[in-house]
Amino acid sequence: MSTAITRVFDLLKYNLDNFPKPEFISGKINGKWKKYSTQEFCEVTDNLSRGLTTIKIGKGSRVAVMSHNRPEWNICDYAIMQLGAYQIPLYPTLAEHDIKFIIENAEITIVFVSDEAIYNKVKAVAKDLKHPIKIYTFNKVDGADNWQELIDAGKAKPEIDLETYREAVKGEDILTLIYTSGTTGTPKGVMLTHDNLVMNFEKSAIIFPKEVKTALSFLPLSHIFERMISYLYVYAGVSIYYAESMDTIVADIQEVKPNAFSTVPRLLEKVYDKIMEKGKDLKGIKRGIFFWSLALAEKFDFKNGWWYNFRLNIARKLVFKKWQEALGGRIVVLASGGAALNPKLARIFWAAGMPVFEGYGLTETSPVITVNHFGATMFGTVGPVIEGVEIKIAEDGEILTRGHHIMKGYYLRDDLTAESIDKDGWFHTGDIGEILEGKFLKITDRKKEIFKTAGGKYIAPQMLENRYKESPLIEQIMVLGENRKFPAALIVPAFPALKTWCDKKGIPYTTNEEMILNEQVIDKFNRIIATLGTEFGKWEQVKRFALLAKEFSIDGGELTPKLSFKRKVILEKNNDIIEKIYKDAENYKG
């Protein structure tokens, strides 16, 4: 009889029974693959669980993992949860004050860290904490306790009966506390249960057909999207391979040749931009075929007839086969989340034979609310709801949702929980949207990000930003203008693409700092902004902008760990530049 999955850790027995394999979860560290078979993974996990009981970890204990993606992350995750303890993921890039807040707020007693740099970061925080913590490292670090000590301690005590611990864990019990950095304020601990995650991966599994056998993973496991997807892969019997880093991803894709991966739109945009650069360098008939294929791809639809499909097959053989090879050549499906995917890009990837499914959700919804899939996809939307989930649009346009995916609440913050989940169980997402054709959800903006100009007009910045980002010369753009006469923007150019453009125009490229002051460069950006803004109302169009030499980043404090803008921080940091934009406009006599 097959194992019933009522708690996330039931996935391990389920895999041993149904899909035991030599390569279950693998990770690349320092250029070498560390591969765990299903059997070995489960044995190490059980030994770690036993080892944790020897230092008094049990039901309700709090254990954190602060590491980049690697199999040890998952081993800790399962080892902690099958004892009924809460696993609390910490982003490796967290600032020290956030680490301190989370450790104290969640009453964490043990932190697993990956390497020396993170060990030193947590150790520096530990001396100022209200309670003592133990730190264990995955890599060997001089003077630090290593996680292998706990595994060995567990191995030495086979008599510890883990089944007693497992049986005490129920589906409604808390599995994890995930602290959302949010774009403002203090981190909030989202309480997610086993039920939340089990139902979410079971109902989201529709996105992966049976042909998916291998997956590459590179989005952070500390974020609920990739963590849930990792459970989904395990549920579907898919082998997981962790890329070494974002810098090695191209090489890792070629090595693994995955059938699937989850991504954020920015990565797909970069793949597309690189392909476009190569296309523009082609000459003669090859160039003609490339741009003919691209024009065809932009018109991709599910209702296209035989004549379109006949031409598309030719384009796939001549052009898109090479695109597929750039992503390993075996892609069956790509899952996109975290931000809006440009519909044009989605059509192009579908036409190229690499279907992209866009979904939507939040940490508080564990995370999937809606997702496109082979049975129902509509470009420009985030798909229909998954089974067991409801959505409705409030009078002010806000998306509300309820069902098995809604969190238990914010940890120790009943006030915030009551603000976000109403008495009828509807969770208020803070996003604005509409429902098309009775079932497809389209996100139009963040409720909190919509602003009003001095003229009383409402501006939805994300829609503008997504349109302007279609230019290969724009890496990042933030539209602003609350209580101002007109919308303006801060733009970070895509500097490698800008350098290529300068070379073609015979403009000597010096430094990024100098190039953003170059009149020809500024003129080029003026034309981009003017051209791409035409479909918007006059009051919405960006009238002025400033070019910035440095990218917004997590380390710089301008981005959240899932790469959303911390708009307040960006506005504060660039206040002088913004004031100059509006002052120059007032003084302009042209």
C-alpha positions as CSV (number, residue, x, y, z in Angstrom):
1,M,0.0,0.0,0.0
2,S,1.3,3.5,-0.9
3,T,2.2,5.9,1.8
4,A,-0.4,8.5,2.6
5,I,1.0,12.0,2.6
6,T,-0.5,14.0,5.4
7,R,2.8,15.7,6.6
8,V,5.6,16.9,4.4
9,F,8.1,14.4,5.8
10,D,5.9,11.5,4.5
11,L,7.4,12.4,1.2
12,L,10.6,10.5,2.1
13,K,8.9,7.1,2.8
14,Y,6.7,7.8,-0.3
15,N,9.9,8.1,-2.4
16,L,11.5,5.0,-0.9
17,D,8.4,3.0,-1.7
18,N,7.7,4.4,-5.2
19,F,10.7,6.1,-6.8
20,P,14.0,5.0,-5.1
21,K,16.8,6.3,-7.3
22,P,20.7,6.7,-7.3
23,E,20.4,10.5,-7.8
24,F,17.7,11.8,-5.5
25,I,19.0,15.3,-4.5
26,S,22.4,16.5,-5.7
27,G,24.3,19.7,-5.2
28,K,27.4,21.3,-6.8
29,I,29.9,22.6,-4.3
30,N,33.3,24.0,-5.5
31,G,32.8,22.5,-9.0
32,K,32.0,19.0,-7.8
33,W,28.7,17.2,-7.5
34,K,27.7,15.7,-4.2
35,K,24.9,13.2,-5.0
36,Y,22.6,11.5,-2.6
37,S,20.6,8.4,-3.4
38,T,17.1,8.2,-2.0
39,Q,18.3,5.6,0.5
40,E,21.4,7.6,1.6
41,F,19.4,10.8,1.9
42,C,16.8,9.2,4.2
43,E,19.5,7.5,6.3
44,V,21.4,10.7,6.9
45,T,18.1,12.6,7.6
46,D,17.1,10.0,10.2
47,N,20.5,10.1,11.9
48,L,20.4,13.9,12.0
49,S,17.0,13.7,13.6
50,R,18.3,11.3,16.3
51,G,21.3,13.5,16.8
52,L,19.0,16.5,17.3
53,T,17.1,14.7,20.0
54,T,20.3,14.2,22.0
55,I,20.5,18.0,22.3
56,K,16.8,18.3,23.4
57,I,15.2,19.2,20.1
58,G,11.6,17.9,19.9
59,K,8.1,19.0,19.1
60,G,7.8,22.8,19.1
61,S,11.6,23.4,19.1
62,R,12.9,26.1,16.8
63,V,15.8,25.4,14.4
64,A,17.0,27.7,11.7
65,V,18.9,27.0,8.4
66,M,21.0,29.7,6.9
67,S,22.5,28.5,3.7
68,H,22.5,28.7,-0.1
69,N,20.8,25.8,-1.9
70,R,22.5,22.4,-1.3
71,P,21.2,18.9,-0.4
72,E,22.2,19.6,3.3
73,W,19.5,22.3,3.4
74,N,16.9,19.7,2.6
75,I,18.3,17.1,4.9
76,C,18.1,19.6,7.8
77,D,14.6,20.5,6.7
78,Y,13.2,17.0,6.8
79,A,15.2,16.1,9.9
80,I,13.8,19.0,11.9
81,M,10.2,18.7,10.7
82,Q,9.9,14.9,11.4
83,L,10.6,15.7,15.1
84,G,7.7,18.2,15.1
85,A,10.2,21.2,15.4
86,Y,9.8,24.3,13.4
87,Q,12.3,24.9,10.6
88,I,13.0,28.6,10.1
89,P,14.8,29.5,6.9
90,L,17.1,32.5,7.0
91,Y,18.3,34.2,3.8
92,P,22.1,34.1,3.6
93,T,22.1,37.8,2.7
94,L,20.1,39.0,5.8
95,A,21.5,42.0,7.6
96,E,22.7,41.3,11.2
97,H,19.8,43.3,12.8
98,D,17.3,41.1,11.0
99,I,19.1,37.9,12.0
100,K,19.0,39.1,15.6
101,F,15.3,40.0,15.5
102,I,14.3,36.7,13.9
103,I,16.4,34.5,16.3
104,E,14.9,36.3,19.3
105,N,11.3,36.6,18.0
106,A,11.1,32.9,17.0
107,E,13.2,31.7,20.0
108,I,15.6,29.8,17.8
109,T,18.1,27.6,19.7
110,I,20.1,26.1,16.9
111,V,21.3,27.5,13.6
112,F,22.7,25.5,10.7
113,V,25.0,27.5,8.5
114,S,26.7,26.6,5.2
115,D,30.1,28.2,5.4
116,E,32.6,30.3,7.3
117,A,31.3,33.7,6.1
118,I,27.8,32.9,7.3
119,Y,29.2,31.3,10.5
120,N,31.0,34.5,11.3
121,K,27.9,36.6,10.6
122,V,25.7,34.6,13.0
123,K,28.5,34.3,15.6
124,A,28.8,38.1,15.6
125,V,25.0,38.3,16.3
126,A,25.1,35.5,19.0
127,K,27.0,37.6,21.6
128,D,24.2,40.2,21.8
129,L,21.3,37.7,22.0
130,K,18.9,37.4,24.9
131,H,19.3,33.6,24.9
132,P,22.2,31.3,23.9
133,I,22.2,29.5,20.5
134,K,24.3,26.7,19.0
135,I,25.7,27.0,15.5
136,Y,26.6,24.0,13.3
137,T,28.3,24.4,9.9
138,F,28.0,22.2,6.8
139,N,31.5,23.0,5.6
140,K,34.4,22.3,8.0
141,V,35.2,25.6,9.7
142,D,38.0,25.9,12.3
143,G,36.7,26.2,15.8
144,A,33.1,25.6,14.8
145,D,30.8,22.7,15.6
146,N,30.1,20.7,12.4
147,W,26.8,19.1,11.6
148,Q,28.5,15.8,11.1
149,E,28.9,15.6,14.9
150,L,25.1,15.5,15.2
151,I,24.8,12.9,12.4
152,D,27.4,10.7,14.2
153,A,25.7,11.1,17.5
154,G,22.4,9.9,15.9
155,K,24.1,7.0,14.2
156,A,25.5,5.9,17.6
157,K,21.9,5.7,19.0
158,P,19.9,3.6,16.6
159,E,17.6,2.8,19.5
160,I,16.0,6.2,19.4
161,D,12.5,5.6,17.9
162,L,11.7,8.3,15.4
163,E,8.3,6.8,14.7
164,T,7.1,8.1,18.1
165,Y,8.1,11.6,17.1
166,R,6.6,11.3,13.7
167,E,3.3,10.1,15.1
168,A,3.0,13.1,17.3
169,V,3.0,15.4,14.3
170,K,-0.4,16.2,12.8
171,G,-1.3,17.9,9.5
172,E,-2.5,21.1,11.3
173,D,0.8,21.5,13.2
174,I,3.2,24.2,12.2
175,L,5.9,23.2,9.8
176,T,7.8,26.4,9.4
177,L,8.0,30.1,10.3
178,I,9.0,32.1,7.3
179,Y,9.9,35.7,8.0
180,T,8.8,38.0,5.2
181,S,11.1,41.0,4.9
182,G,8.4,42.8,3.1
183,T,9.0,46.1,1.4
184,T,8.5,48.0,4.7
185,G,8.8,47.5,8.4
186,T,9.9,44.7,10.7
187,P,9.9,41.1,9.5
188,K,6.7,39.1,10.2
189,G,6.8,35.4,10.9
190,V,4.4,33.6,8.6
191,M,3.1,30.3,10.3
192,L,2.6,27.6,7.6
193,T,1.4,24.1,8.5
194,H,2.0,20.7,7.0
195,D,-1.5,20.8,5.6
196,N,-0.7,24.1,3.9
197,L,2.3,22.7,2.1
198,V,1.0,19.2,1.4
199,M,-2.2,20.6,-0.3
200,N,-0.2,23.2,-2.1
201,F,2.3,20.8,-3.8
202,E,-0.4,18.2,-4.5
203,K,-2.7,20.7,-6.2
204,S,0.1,22.5,-8.0
205,A,1.5,19.2,-9.4
206,I,-0.7,19.7,-12.5
207,I,2.1,21.9,-14.0
208,F,4.5,19.0,-14.4
209,P,3.7,16.2,-16.9
210,K,5.1,12.7,-16.4
211,E,8.0,13.4,-18.8
212,V,9.7,15.6,-16.2
213,K,12.4,13.5,-14.6
214,T,15.2,16.0,-13.8
215,A,15.0,19.6,-12.5
216,L,17.7,22.2,-11.9
217,S,17.1,24.5,-8.9
218,F,18.7,27.9,-8.3
219,L,16.1,30.2,-6.7
220,P,16.6,30.4,-2.9
221,L,15.1,27.6,-0.9
222,S,14.6,30.1,1.9
223,H,11.8,31.5,-0.2
224,I,8.5,29.6,-0.1
225,F,8.2,29.4,-3.9
226,E,11.3,27.3,-4.4
227,R,10.8,25.3,-1.2
228,M,7.3,24.3,-2.2
229,I,8.6,23.4,-5.7
230,S,11.3,21.2,-4.1
231,Y,8.6,19.3,-2.3
232,L,6.6,19.1,-5.5
233,Y,9.6,17.6,-7.3
234,V,10.0,15.0,-4.6
235,Y,6.3,14.2,-4.8
236,A,6.5,13.8,-8.6
237,G,9.6,11.6,-8.4
238,V,11.8,14.2,-10.0
239,S,15.6,14.3,-9.4
240,I,16.8,17.7,-8.1
241,Y,20.1,19.2,-9.0
242,Y,21.2,22.5,-7.3
243,A,23.2,24.9,-9.4
244,E,26.4,26.0,-7.8
245,S,25.6,29.7,-8.1
246,M,23.9,32.2,-10.4
247,D,27.3,32.7,-12.0
248,T,27.7,29.0,-13.0
249,I,24.1,28.5,-14.1
250,V,24.7,28.3,-17.8
251,A,27.4,25.6,-17.4
252,D,25.2,23.7,-14.8
253,I,22.2,23.7,-17.2
254,Q,24.4,22.2,-19.9
255,E,25.6,19.5,-17.5
256,V,22.2,18.6,-16.0
257,K,20.1,19.2,-19.2
258,P,17.0,19.5,-17.0
259,N,13.4,18.9,-18.0
260,A,12.2,21.7,-15.8
261,F,13.2,24.6,-13.6
262,S,11.5,27.4,-11.8
263,T,12.6,30.9,-12.5
264,V,11.9,34.6,-12.1
265,P,11.1,36.6,-15.3
266,R,14.4,38.5,-15.1
267,L,16.4,35.4,-15.9
268,L,14.2,34.6,-19.0
269,E,14.6,38.2,-20.1
270,K,18.4,37.9,-19.8
271,V,18.3,34.6,-21.9
272,Y,16.2,36.4,-24.5
273,D,18.4,39.5,-24.6
274,K,21.5,37.3,-25.1
275,I,19.8,35.5,-28.0
276,M,18.7,38.8,-29.5
277,E,22.3,40.1,-29.4
278,K,23.5,37.1,-31.4
279,G,20.6,37.5,-33.8
280,K,21.5,41.1,-34.5
281,D,25.0,40.1,-35.4
282,L,23.8,37.7,-38.1
283,K,24.2,38.6,-41.7
284,G,22.2,38.0,-44.9
285,I,19.8,35.1,-45.1
286,K,20.5,33.9,-41.6
287,R,19.5,37.2,-40.2
288,G,16.4,37.2,-42.3
289,I,15.4,33.7,-41.1
290,F,16.1,34.7,-37.4
291,F,13.8,37.8,-37.5
292,W,11.1,36.0,-39.5
293,S,11.1,33.3,-36.8
294,L,10.9,35.8,-34.1
295,A,8.0,37.7,-35.7
296,L,6.2,34.4,-36.0
297,A,6.9,33.6,-32.3
298,E,5.4,36.9,-31.1
299,K,2.1,35.9,-32.7
300,F,2.0,32.4,-31.0
301,D,-1.5,31.4,-29.8
302,F,-3.2,28.2,-29.0
303,K,-5.9,28.9,-31.7
304,N,-3.4,29.3,-34.5
305,G,-4.2,27.1,-37.5
306,W,-2.3,24.6,-39.6
307,W,-0.6,27.2,-41.8
308,Y,0.9,29.0,-38.8
309,N,1.9,25.7,-37.2
310,F,3.5,24.5,-40.5
311,R,5.7,27.7,-40.5
312,L,6.4,27.4,-36.8
313,N,7.8,23.9,-37.3
314,I,10.2,25.3,-39.9
315,A,11.2,28.1,-37.5
316,R,11.8,25.5,-34.7
317,K,14.1,23.4,-36.9
318,L,16.1,26.4,-38.2
319,V,16.2,28.7,-35.2
320,F,14.5,27.7,-32.0
321,K,16.3,24.3,-31.8
322,K,19.4,26.4,-30.9
323,W,17.4,28.3,-28.3
324,Q,16.4,25.0,-26.7
325,E,20.0,23.8,-26.7
326,A,21.0,27.0,-24.8
327,L,18.8,25.7,-22.0
328,G,20.1,22.1,-22.2
329,G,17.9,20.9,-25.0
330,R,15.5,18.9,-22.9
331,I,13.1,21.5,-21.4
332,V,9.5,20.2,-21.0
333,V,8.2,23.1,-18.8
334,L,9.4,26.2,-17.0
335,A,7.6,27.7,-14.0
336,S,7.8,31.4,-13.5
337,G,6.9,33.4,-10.4
338,G,7.9,36.3,-8.2
339,A,7.1,39.1,-10.7
340,A,5.1,39.7,-13.8
341,L,6.2,37.9,-16.9
342,N,5.9,39.9,-20.1
343,P,3.2,38.2,-22.3
344,K,5.3,38.7,-25.4
345,L,8.2,36.8,-23.8
346,A,5.8,34.0,-22.7
347,R,4.6,33.6,-26.3
348,I,8.1,33.5,-27.7
349,F,9.3,30.8,-25.3
350,W,6.1,28.7,-26.0
351,A,6.7,29.1,-29.8
352,A,10.3,28.0,-29.2
353,G,9.0,24.8,-27.7
354,M,9.7,25.7,-24.1
355,P,6.3,26.3,-22.4
356,V,6.5,28.8,-19.5
357,F,3.7,28.6,-16.9
358,E,3.2,31.8,-14.8
359,G,1.7,31.4,-11.4
360,Y,0.9,33.7,-8.5
361,G,0.9,33.6,-4.7
362,L,2.5,34.9,-1.5
363,T,4.3,33.5,1.4
364,E,1.1,33.8,3.4
365,T,-0.6,31.5,0.8
366,S,2.0,28.8,0.9
367,P,2.4,30.1,-1.9
368,V,0.4,29.1,-5.0
369,I,-3.1,30.6,-5.5
370,T,-3.3,30.4,-9.3
371,V,-1.1,28.9,-12.0
372,N,-1.3,28.4,-15.8
373,H,-0.9,24.8,-16.9
374,F,-1.2,22.6,-20.0
375,G,-5.0,22.2,-19.4
376,A,-5.6,26.0,-19.1
377,T,-3.2,28.8,-20.1
378,M,-3.9,32.4,-21.0
379,F,-1.1,34.8,-21.8
380,G,-0.9,37.9,-19.7
381,T,-2.6,36.2,-16.8
382,V,-1.3,34.1,-13.8
383,G,-3.8,31.3,-14.6
384,P,-6.8,29.8,-12.9
385,V,-7.0,28.9,-9.2
386,I,-5.6,25.5,-8.1
387,E,-8.1,23.0,-6.7
388,G,-9.6,23.9,-3.3
389,V,-8.8,27.6,-3.6
390,E,-11.2,30.5,-4.1
391,I,-10.6,34.1,-5.3
392,K,-12.7,37.2,-5.6
393,I,-12.1,40.8,-6.4
394,A,-13.1,43.3,-3.7
395,E,-14.8,46.6,-4.5
396,D,-11.5,48.5,-4.6
397,G,-10.0,45.9,-7.0
398,E,-8.0,44.0,-4.3
399,I,-7.6,40.2,-4.8
400,L,-9.0,38.2,-1.9
401,T,-8.5,34.5,-1.5
402,R,-9.4,31.7,0.9
403,G,-8.9,27.9,1.1
404,H,-6.4,25.3,2.3
405,H,-3.4,27.5,1.3
406,I,-4.0,30.3,3.9
407,M,-1.4,30.6,6.6
408,K,-2.2,29.9,10.3
409,G,-1.4,33.6,10.9
410,Y,1.6,35.8,11.8
411,Y,3.6,34.5,14.7
412,L,2.8,36.4,17.9
413,R,1.0,39.1,15.9
414,D,-2.7,38.5,16.2
415,D,-3.3,42.2,15.3
416,L,-1.6,41.8,11.9
417,T,-3.3,38.5,11.3
418,A,-6.7,40.1,11.9
419,E,-5.8,42.9,9.5
420,S,-5.0,40.5,6.7
421,I,-7.6,37.7,7.2
422,D,-11.2,38.9,7.6
423,K,-13.9,37.2,9.7
424,D,-15.1,35.2,6.6
425,G,-11.6,33.7,6.1
426,W,-10.7,35.8,3.1
427,F,-7.0,36.7,3.0
428,H,-6.3,40.3,1.6
429,T,-3.4,40.0,-0.8
430,G,-2.6,43.7,-1.3
431,D,-2.6,43.1,-5.0
432,I,-5.0,44.6,-7.5
433,G,-6.4,42.4,-10.3
434,E,-9.3,41.2,-12.5
435,I,-10.7,37.9,-13.5
436,L,-10.8,37.2,-17.3
437,E,-13.1,34.7,-19.0
438,G,-14.5,33.8,-15.6
439,K,-11.4,32.0,-14.4
440,F,-8.0,33.6,-15.4
441,L,-6.5,36.0,-12.9
442,K,-4.7,39.0,-14.2
443,I,-2.6,41.1,-11.7
444,T,-2.6,44.8,-12.5
445,D,-0.6,46.2,-9.6
446,R,0.3,46.2,-5.9
447,K,-2.3,48.0,-3.9
448,K,0.3,49.7,-1.7
449,E,2.4,50.7,-4.7
450,I,-0.3,52.6,-6.7
451,F,0.2,56.3,-6.2
452,K,-1.6,59.6,-6.9
453,T,0.0,62.5,-8.8
454,A,-0.5,66.1,-7.7
455,G,-3.2,66.3,-10.4
456,G,-5.2,63.5,-8.6
457,K,-4.4,60.8,-11.3
458,Y,-3.7,57.3,-10.1
459,I,-0.5,55.6,-11.5
460,A,0.2,51.8,-11.4
461,P,4.0,51.8,-11.5
462,Q,4.5,48.0,-12.2
463,M,2.6,48.1,-15.5
464,L,4.8,51.0,-16.7
465,E,8.0,49.3,-15.4
466,N,7.2,46.0,-17.1
467,R,6.6,47.8,-20.4
468,Y,9.8,49.9,-20.2
469,K,11.9,46.8,-19.2
470,E,11.2,45.4,-22.7
471,S,14.1,47.5,-23.9
472,P,17.3,45.4,-23.8
473,L,19.1,48.6,-22.6
474,I,17.1,48.8,-19.4
475,E,18.2,46.6,-16.5
476,Q,16.1,48.1,-13.8
477,I,13.5,50.9,-13.7
478,M,11.5,52.4,-10.9
479,V,8.6,54.7,-11.7
480,L,7.8,57.4,-9.0
481,G,5.9,60.6,-8.7
482,E,3.5,60.5,-5.7
483,N,2.0,64.0,-5.1
484,R,4.2,65.3,-8.0
485,K,3.1,67.0,-11.2
486,F,4.1,64.0,-13.4
487,P,5.7,60.5,-13.2
488,A,9.4,60.3,-13.4
489,A,11.8,57.3,-13.2
490,L,15.1,56.0,-11.9
491,I,16.8,53.9,-14.6
492,V,19.7,51.5,-14.2
493,P,21.0,50.8,-17.8
494,A,21.9,47.2,-18.8
495,F,25.6,48.2,-19.1
496,P,26.9,45.3,-21.2
497,A,24.2,46.0,-23.8
498,L,24.9,49.7,-23.5
499,K,28.6,49.1,-24.2
500,T,27.7,47.1,-27.3
501,W,25.4,49.9,-28.5
502,C,28.1,52.5,-27.9
503,D,30.6,50.4,-29.8
504,K,28.2,50.2,-32.8
505,K,27.6,54.0,-32.7
506,G,31.4,54.8,-32.4
507,I,31.0,56.3,-28.9
508,P,34.1,55.6,-26.8
509,Y,33.0,53.7,-23.6
510,T,34.8,54.9,-20.5
511,T,33.1,54.1,-17.2
512,N,29.5,53.5,-16.3
513,E,29.5,56.7,-14.2
514,E,30.7,58.7,-17.2
515,M,28.4,57.0,-19.8
516,I,25.2,57.9,-17.9
517,L,26.2,61.6,-18.4
518,N,26.9,61.2,-22.1
519,E,24.4,63.3,-24.1
520,Q,24.0,60.6,-26.9
521,V,23.3,58.0,-24.3
522,I,20.7,60.2,-22.5
523,D,19.1,61.0,-25.9
524,K,18.9,57.2,-26.6
525,F,17.1,56.6,-23.3
526,N,14.8,59.6,-24.0
527,R,13.7,57.9,-27.3
528,I,13.2,54.5,-25.6
529,I,11.0,56.0,-22.9
530,A,9.0,58.0,-25.5
531,T,8.5,55.0,-27.8
532,L,7.6,52.5,-25.1
533,G,5.2,54.8,-23.3
534,T,2.9,55.5,-26.2
535,E,0.2,53.0,-25.2
536,F,-0.3,54.6,-21.8
537,G,-2.4,57.7,-21.1
538,K,-0.6,61.1,-21.2
539,W,-0.8,61.5,-17.4
540,E,0.9,58.0,-16.9
541,Q,3.8,58.4,-19.2
542,V,7.2,59.0,-17.7
543,K,8.2,62.6,-18.5
544,R,11.7,62.7,-16.9
545,F,14.3,60.3,-15.7
546,A,17.7,59.9,-14.1
547,L,20.2,57.2,-15.1
548,L,22.0,55.5,-12.2
549,A,25.4,53.9,-12.4
550,K,24.8,51.2,-9.7
551,E,22.3,48.4,-9.8
552,F,19.7,48.1,-7.0
553,S,20.7,45.0,-4.9
554,I,19.8,43.0,-1.8
555,D,23.1,43.8,-0.2
556,G,22.5,47.5,-0.9
557,G,19.2,47.3,0.9
558,E,17.1,48.3,-2.2
559,L,15.7,44.9,-3.0
560,T,13.9,42.3,-0.8
561,P,15.4,38.7,-1.0
562,K,12.8,37.9,-3.7
563,L,14.1,40.9,-5.7
564,S,11.1,43.2,-5.2
565,F,11.8,46.9,-4.9
566,K,12.0,48.4,-1.4
567,R,10.5,51.6,-2.9
568,K,10.8,53.6,0.3
569,V,14.5,52.8,0.6
570,I,15.2,53.6,-3.1
571,L,13.3,57.0,-2.7
572,E,15.3,57.9,0.4
573,K,18.6,56.9,-1.0
574,N,18.1,58.8,-4.3
575,N,16.2,61.8,-2.8
576,D,18.7,64.4,-4.1
577,I,18.5,63.0,-7.6
578,I,14.7,62.9,-7.5
579,E,14.5,66.5,-6.2
580,K,16.8,67.6,-9.1
581,I,14.6,65.9,-11.7
582,Y,11.6,67.9,-10.6
583,K,13.5,71.2,-10.0
584,D,15.1,71.0,-13.5
585,A,11.6,70.4,-15.0
586,E,10.3,73.6,-13.3
587,N,13.2,75.7,-14.5
588,Y,13.0,74.3,-18.0
589,K,12.1,77.0,-20.5
590,G,12.0,74.8,-23.6
